[in-house]
Amino acid sequence: MSKNSMKYLALGLLALGFTGLSSCAYQQVMSERRAENENLKYQLSKEQARGEKLRQ
């Protein structure tokens, strides 16, 4: 293998590594947001139920 092709191979592997890492970080953030969203929905339903009780 020539020096140039080794350089491009290394750059390609580096790019793949960064892509994998950013994808993993993205999945983590989305999972946290989903959990936060579920928690907010739960809190809202609790508040709505309490509001219904107070109206009766």
Sequence and secondary structure as in RCSB ss.txt:
>XXXX:A:sequence
MSKNSMKYLALGLLALGFTGLSSCAYQQVMSERRAENENLKYQLSKEQARGEKLRQ
>XXXX:A:secstr
  HHHHHHHHHHHHHHHHHHHHHHHHHHHHHHHHHHHHHHHHHHHHHHHHHHHHH 
